[in-house]
Amino acid sequence: MKKLLLIFLLYFTFYDVFGQQEATTTSGKKVWLWENGTWTYADSLKTWNPKIAKIAQLEIPKMMSKDVVIRHSGFSLSYNETHEQANWVAYELTKEKTVKLYNRTDKFIEDPKVKTGTAQSKDYTSSGYDRGHLAPAADMGWSATAMAESFYYSNMSPQNPGFNRGIWKKLEELVRTWAVENEALYIATGPVLNGSLPSIGVNKVSVPKYYYKVILDYNLPDIKGIGFILENKSSTQPLQYYAVSVDSVEKFTGIDFFFALPNEQEEVIEKTLCLPCWSWDNTTSINEKSTVKQEQLLEQNESNEAELKTSAAVQCSGVTKAGDRCKRNTTNANGRCYQH
């Protein structure tokens, strides 16, 4: 592993760009090298101009066989009874919906559509954790009903106060800016759930270590996608530090996002991370670079690999059509990836 990485380093010039390494190949192509040793092309999607058509419920991830989609006026979700919170919450945010017409209700209540029952106020009382919104209340200010539903406990997850009121809030605000700039976005967000999480309250609400958000701009001319994986703790890092490809979020969570896209479009959009394709107002410029020593990169790679190994990702227990065990990893509590 180390030999391969050292050989790779001989052919690339690396720069530290908020957790990713920008590299230039000998042929002049730009790539992003991630701390876990993976990489993706950083080519801009602005020159890519595919045909698009309206796809109903494009924001909804691919469902597991036993999952049920719960639909509210402003968002949909898949509820995880084991962890007493959503696997994901998904919605379309248009430019028009960013206009605030109604104020926060701050009335946290159980979701009447979750037949098995959701978490309750007593689960969070004196827990030390915020009732963190997955679909932000500020994204639902276009409708009194949507605003009220955003305070359902099915849309809550235990978040560190510094995280909820800090880096997570900054990301939510940036996404609203992007919705205005790009006319409309498809968003899926949620906790990374696995079987080894601590819990709070009598209902044993799991406390996630990580949260994710994936975003799709499916409007011409600049079709693009981006993902984020953030640890449930305070951070002073710029948001670019946490930006990853949608493919990376899929591998980390075991969830298949934007599967309704035509296959060729899904492949290009989800594997490509183009930071300059998005605006980053009030964040540090991505052009600020510093040389990274080979020894430092190796240490970062080893540290990140160790972190991923302890994130409770396991090999999928599903069986392929050929009768072999699936080779994908998953953090789903049922031990199966999105295809099983």
GUMI-989355 format. One record per residue (C-alpha): x negated, y negated, z. Coordinates in steps of 0.1 Angstrom, whole numbers. Layout:
! residues N
+-------+-------+-------+
|    px |    py |    pz |
+-------+-------+-------+
|     X |     Y |     Z |
...
+-------+-------+-------+
END
This chain:
! residues 340
+-------+-------+-------+
|    px |    py |    pz |
+-------+-------+-------+
|     0 |     0 |     0 |
|   -28 |   -24 |    10 |
|   -48 |   -15 |   -21 |
|   -19 |   -22 |   -44 |
|   -12 |   -55 |   -27 |
|   -49 |   -66 |   -30 |
|   -49 |   -57 |   -67 |
|   -17 |   -77 |   -71 |
|   -34 |  -107 |   -54 |
|   -63 |  -106 |   -78 |
|   -39 |  -114 |  -107 |
|   -18 |  -141 |   -90 |
|   -24 |  -175 |   -74 |
|    -2 |  -178 |   -44 |
|    14 |  -208 |   -26 |
|    34 |  -209 |     6 |
|    69 |  -220 |    -2 |
|    90 |  -216 |    30 |
|    86 |  -179 |    35 |
|    83 |  -170 |    -2 |
|    51 |  -170 |   -22 |
|    52 |  -187 |   -56 |
|    30 |  -168 |   -81 |
|    20 |  -174 |  -117 |
|    12 |  -143 |  -138 |
|   -17 |  -142 |  -163 |
|     9 |  -147 |  -190 |
|    22 |  -179 |  -173 |
|    55 |  -165 |  -159 |
|    66 |  -177 |  -125 |
|    76 |  -152 |   -98 |
|    85 |  -153 |   -61 |
|    66 |  -128 |   -39 |
|    85 |  -120 |    -7 |
|    69 |  -113 |    26 |
|    81 |   -76 |    25 |
|    61 |   -70 |    -7 |
|    90 |   -73 |   -32 |
|    92 |   -99 |   -60 |
|   116 |  -114 |   -85 |
|   112 |  -136 |  -115 |
|   117 |  -172 |  -108 |
|   128 |  -182 |  -143 |
|   155 |  -208 |  -145 |
|   190 |  -197 |  -155 |
|   196 |  -231 |  -171 |
|   186 |  -217 |  -205 |
|   209 |  -188 |  -201 |
|   243 |  -194 |  -217 |
|   266 |  -163 |  -216 |
|   302 |  -162 |  -223 |
|   324 |  -164 |  -192 |
|   360 |  -158 |  -185 |
|   382 |  -162 |  -155 |
|   378 |  -132 |  -132 |
|   404 |  -127 |  -105 |
|   391 |  -123 |   -70 |
|   355 |  -125 |   -81 |
|   344 |  -133 |   -46 |
|   356 |  -100 |   -32 |
|   328 |   -75 |   -26 |
|   331 |   -39 |   -37 |
|   352 |   -20 |   -11 |
|   344 |    11 |     8 |
|   369 |    39 |     3 |
|   387 |    33 |    37 |
|   384 |    -5 |    38 |
|   414 |   -27 |    36 |
|   413 |   -63 |    23 |
|   431 |   -87 |    46 |
|   442 |  -118 |    27 |
|   449 |  -152 |    42 |
|   457 |  -184 |    24 |
|   421 |  -197 |    24 |
|   400 |  -165 |    26 |
|   400 |  -127 |    25 |
|   381 |  -104 |    48 |
|   373 |   -68 |    56 |
|   376 |   -60 |    93 |
|   353 |   -37 |   111 |
|   371 |   -22 |   141 |
|   339 |    -7 |   156 |
|   322 |   -41 |   158 |
|   354 |   -62 |   163 |
|   346 |   -87 |   136 |
|   346 |   -89 |    98 |
|   322 |   -70 |    76 |
|   325 |  -100 |    52 |
|   347 |  -130 |    46 |
|   351 |  -142 |    11 |
|   367 |  -172 |    -6 |
|   364 |  -196 |   -35 |
|   355 |  -232 |   -26 |
|   364 |  -258 |   -52 |
|   354 |  -294 |   -54 |
|   390 |  -303 |   -46 |
|   391 |  -281 |   -15 |
|   362 |  -300 |     0 |
|   384 |  -330 |     5 |
|   395 |  -330 |    42 |
|   432 |  -335 |    47 |
|   437 |  -318 |    81 |
|   416 |  -318 |   113 |
|   404 |  -288 |   132 |
|   430 |  -270 |   154 |
|   405 |  -254 |   178 |
|   432 |  -229 |   186 |
|   415 |  -195 |   186 |
|   440 |  -167 |   183 |
|   441 |  -130 |   174 |
|   447 |  -122 |   137 |
|   482 |  -109 |   133 |
|   473 |   -90 |   101 |
|   447 |   -68 |   118 |
|   468 |   -39 |   130 |
|   442 |   -25 |   153 |
|   438 |   -58 |   171 |
|   409 |   -83 |   171 |
|   386 |   -97 |   197 |
|   401 |  -121 |   223 |
|   392 |  -153 |   241 |
|   382 |  -133 |   272 |
|   355 |  -114 |   252 |
|   336 |  -147 |   246 |
|   342 |  -163 |   280 |
|   309 |  -168 |   299 |
|   292 |  -146 |   273 |
|   267 |  -173 |   264 |
|   277 |  -171 |   227 |
|   297 |  -194 |   205 |
|   327 |  -182 |   186 |
|   309 |  -187 |   153 |
|   330 |  -192 |   122 |
|   322 |  -171 |    92 |
|   344 |  -190 |    68 |
|   338 |  -226 |    81 |
|   368 |  -246 |    94 |
|   354 |  -275 |    74 |
|   360 |  -255 |    42 |
|   396 |  -251 |    51 |
|   406 |  -287 |    57 |
|   426 |  -288 |    24 |
|   455 |  -269 |    40 |
|   471 |  -269 |    74 |
|   477 |  -231 |    72 |
|   442 |  -224 |    60 |
|   427 |  -245 |    88 |
|   448 |  -227 |   114 |
|   439 |  -192 |   100 |
|   402 |  -201 |   101 |
|   404 |  -199 |   139 |
|   416 |  -163 |   139 |
|   392 |  -140 |   158 |
|   388 |  -119 |   127 |
|   368 |  -149 |   113 |
|   347 |  -152 |   145 |
|   313 |  -136 |   154 |
|   292 |  -141 |   185 |
|   265 |  -166 |   175 |
|   237 |  -181 |   195 |
|   247 |  -218 |   202 |
|   215 |  -231 |   187 |
|   221 |  -211 |   156 |
|   258 |  -219 |   152 |
|   253 |  -256 |   158 |
|   220 |  -258 |   140 |
|   207 |  -240 |   109 |
|   241 |  -222 |   103 |
|   259 |  -255 |   103 |
|   233 |  -271 |    80 |
|   238 |  -242 |    55 |
|   276 |  -246 |    56 |
|   272 |  -284 |    49 |
|   248 |  -277 |    21 |
|   272 |  -252 |     5 |
|   300 |  -278 |     5 |
|   276 |  -302 |   -13 |
|   270 |  -276 |   -39 |
|   307 |  -270 |   -43 |
|   311 |  -307 |   -52 |
|   282 |  -307 |   -75 |
|   291 |  -274 |   -93 |
|   329 |  -278 |   -93 |
|   335 |  -244 |   -77 |
|   317 |  -217 |   -59 |
|   324 |  -181 |   -49 |
|   312 |  -173 |   -14 |
|   309 |  -142 |     7 |
|   294 |  -143 |    42 |
|   292 |  -123 |    73 |
|   272 |  -105 |   100 |
|   248 |   -77 |    94 |
|   264 |   -49 |   113 |
|   248 |   -16 |   125 |
|   251 |     9 |   153 |
|   224 |    -5 |   176 |
|   237 |   -39 |   184 |
|   244 |   -53 |   219 |
|   280 |   -63 |   227 |
|   301 |   -87 |   248 |
|   335 |   -86 |   264 |
|   359 |   -58 |   272 |
|   365 |   -52 |   235 |
|   327 |   -46 |   229 |
|   323 |   -73 |   203 |
|   289 |   -67 |   187 |
|   263 |   -94 |   187 |
|   246 |   -94 |   152 |
|   209 |  -101 |   149 |
|   213 |  -114 |   113 |
|   238 |  -132 |    92 |
|   240 |  -135 |    54 |
|   256 |  -157 |    28 |
|   258 |  -152 |    -9 |
|   269 |  -179 |   -34 |
|   279 |  -177 |   -70 |
|   282 |  -207 |   -94 |
|   301 |  -192 |  -123 |
|   305 |  -223 |  -143 |
|   287 |  -233 |  -175 |
|   261 |  -245 |  -183 |
|   242 |  -235 |  -152 |
|   255 |  -201 |  -140 |
|   235 |  -190 |  -110 |
|   235 |  -172 |   -77 |
|   216 |  -174 |   -44 |
|   216 |  -156 |   -11 |
|   205 |  -163 |    25 |
|   195 |  -141 |    54 |
|   192 |  -158 |    87 |
|   184 |  -145 |   122 |
|   209 |  -153 |   150 |
|   187 |  -178 |   167 |
|   177 |  -215 |   166 |
|   154 |  -226 |   138 |
|   137 |  -257 |   126 |
|   127 |  -242 |    92 |
|   141 |  -257 |    60 |
|   170 |  -238 |    44 |
|   147 |  -228 |    14 |
|   128 |  -206 |    38 |
|   158 |  -183 |    41 |
|   168 |  -183 |     4 |
|   166 |  -149 |   -13 |
|   181 |  -133 |   -44 |
|   216 |  -118 |   -41 |
|   200 |   -84 |   -48 |
|   179 |   -88 |   -17 |
|   211 |   -94 |     4 |
|   227 |   -63 |   -11 |
|   197 |   -42 |    -2 |
|   197 |   -56 |    34 |
|   234 |   -52 |    40 |
|   244 |   -23 |    18 |
|   273 |   -44 |     3 |
|   278 |   -48 |   -34 |
|   286 |   -85 |   -42 |
|   302 |   -99 |   -73 |
|   306 |   -64 |   -88 |
|   335 |   -76 |  -110 |
|   310 |   -95 |  -132 |
|   301 |   -80 |  -166 |
|   272 |   -57 |  -159 |
|   246 |   -77 |  -179 |
|   256 |  -110 |  -161 |
|   256 |   -93 |  -127 |
|   221 |   -80 |  -133 |
|   206 |  -113 |  -144 |
|   224 |  -134 |  -118 |
|   217 |  -112 |   -88 |
|   180 |  -105 |   -94 |
|   171 |  -141 |  -102 |
|   162 |  -167 |   -75 |
|   158 |  -202 |   -89 |
|   154 |  -227 |   -61 |
|   151 |  -257 |   -84 |
|   185 |  -248 |   -99 |
|   201 |  -260 |   -66 |
|   199 |  -294 |   -49 |
|   182 |  -295 |   -15 |
|   191 |  -330 |    -2 |
|   178 |  -338 |    33 |
|   155 |  -308 |    32 |
|   118 |  -306 |    27 |
|   106 |  -306 |    -9 |
|    98 |  -272 |   -24 |
|    69 |  -288 |   -41 |
|    49 |  -290 |    -9 |
|    25 |  -261 |   -12 |
|    -5 |  -248 |     6 |
|   -28 |  -219 |    -3 |
|   -23 |  -187 |    16 |
|   -53 |  -164 |    24 |
|   -51 |  -128 |    13 |
|   -55 |  -117 |    50 |
|   -26 |  -138 |    61 |
|    -3 |  -125 |    34 |
|   -12 |   -89 |    43 |
|    -4 |   -96 |    80 |
|    29 |  -113 |    70 |
|    38 |   -83 |    48 |
|    31 |   -58 |    75 |
|    50 |   -78 |   101 |
|    81 |   -81 |    79 |
|    80 |   -44 |    70 |
|    80 |   -36 |   107 |
|   109 |   -59 |   112 |
|   129 |   -43 |    85 |
|   122 |    -8 |    99 |
|   137 |   -19 |   132 |
|   168 |   -35 |   117 |
|   187 |    -1 |   119 |
|   189 |     4 |    82 |
|   192 |    42 |    75 |
|   193 |    64 |    45 |
|   228 |    67 |    31 |
|   245 |   100 |    42 |
|   264 |   102 |     9 |
|   258 |   129 |   -17 |
|   253 |   122 |   -54 |
|   271 |   140 |   -83 |
|   240 |   161 |   -87 |
|   244 |   173 |   -51 |
|   214 |   154 |   -37 |
|   215 |   130 |    -8 |
|   218 |    93 |   -18 |
|   184 |    75 |   -16 |
|   198 |    41 |    -8 |
|   195 |    25 |    26 |
|   224 |    10 |    45 |
|   232 |    -8 |    77 |
|   269 |     0 |    76 |
|   281 |    16 |   108 |
|   296 |    46 |    90 |
|   262 |    55 |    75 |
|   272 |    52 |    39 |
|   262 |    26 |    12 |
|   286 |     7 |    -9 |
|   288 |    35 |   -35 |
|   298 |    62 |   -10 |
+-------+-------+-------+
END
